[in-house]
Amino acid sequence: MADKIIVTQVRSAINKPKDQKDTLVALGCKKLNRPVEKTASPQVLGMIHKVKHLVKVEKA
């Protein structure tokens, strides 16, 4: 079974570049401190790496 991870946005995207805002939307982060469960695929891990300063990642 694929690994699951929980992504939680902990910092605001205000005054961040548009590509980082778009990455948060693609990850499904809509509001601060709302967890989203994702499958740990290479694509998702790359998106998390791009916004690692805005999110907290935990293993599900």
Secondary structure by P-SEA (a helix, b strand, c coil): cbbbbbbbbccccccccaaaaaaaaaaccccccbbbbbcccaaaaaaaaacccccccccc
